[in-house]
C-alpha cells in the first residue's frame, strides 16, 4: 500500500512539473515572441545606442534624423543576446530538473537532497536576486549588463522553487487563479529583466564606441566634396582647393570622413577630429552643385582637373573722383 501511495505522489508531482513547464514556457513566449513588442524594443535599443554615442560626441541624436530601419540595424547585436540568454538558462534548468527527477525516481520523493532543495530553493532564488541588485551597484560595464539577467534568473528560480515545494507531502498548493497570476507575473518580470539587460548593453556599447571614436576615424570611408559654392567647412585637418574662375569656379574639400548616412544627408567629420575640437558637418546627399567622391585615403589621391590653392577673396571699394 505504501508503494502505491508513493507512486501516486510521484505521478502527481511529475504531472504538476509538466504543467508548470508548459505554462511558464507559454507565458515567456507570449511576452518575448510578440512581434510588436520586439519591434518596439529593437527601435528603442537602437535609439539608446545612438543617443548615448551622440551625447559623447557632443551632438544631439535628433539631428541625424534616423529612421526605424536605422535604429533596428543598430540594435540587432544587443537584442540577439535575448534568445541566447534564454536558451542557455533553459538548458541549465533542464539539466537541473532532469537530475532531480532521476534522484526522485531512484530514491523516492523523500530523498534528502530533493527534499532540501524543495524546501530551500526559494531562499537560494532570493539570494540570487539580491546578488543581481548588488551587481547593479558596482558600476562596471559587465556587472551593469549582467545585473538584470541575474535578477531575472532569481525570479525564475523562485517560481521553480515554489513548484518543487508544492510536491512535498506537507505542502499546501496554490489556488488555480493564484498560481496563474504568480506564473504570469514572474514571466513578465523575467522578460523585463532580459530586455533591461539588452538596453544596458546598448548603453555600454554606445559609450564605448564614442570613447574609442578618435582611434577609429582613420577606418571610416574618406570623402572628397566638390561644390560650386564655398561650404566654409572649418575643422582641423580639412583642406580646400579650387579650380576654374568666375562662374566656373569649383571648390574641393579633403580630409573628411563619413560618419553616418541617414535621412537623406551625409554626416562628415574631419580626419583630425578630437573631443576638444570636433566638428560634425551635415550635407544633403542630392544638394545642388555638390559631388561626393569616396576614397580609400583622404590625402592619398592627387587633385585632378587643375585643382590648386584658392585665390584669396578681395573686396573692391569703389571711390568717387
Buried (B, 14 or more C-beta within 10 A) or exposed (E): EEEEEBEEBBEEBBEBBEEBBEBBEEBBEBBBEEEEBBEEBBBBBBBBBBBBBBBBBEBEBEBBBBEEEBBBEBBEBBBEBBEEBBEEBBEEBEEBBEEBBEBBEEEBBEBEEBBEBBBEBBEBBBEBBEBBEEBBEEEEBEBBBBBBBBBBBBBBBBBBBBBBBBBBEEEEEBEEEEBEEBBBEBBBBBBBBBBBBBBBBBBBBBBBBBEEBBEEBEEBBBBBBBBBEEBEBEBBBBBBBBBEEEEEBBBBBBBBBBBBBBBEBBBBBBBBBEEEEBBBBBBEEEBEEBEBEEEEEBEEEEBEEEBEEBEEEEEEEEEEE
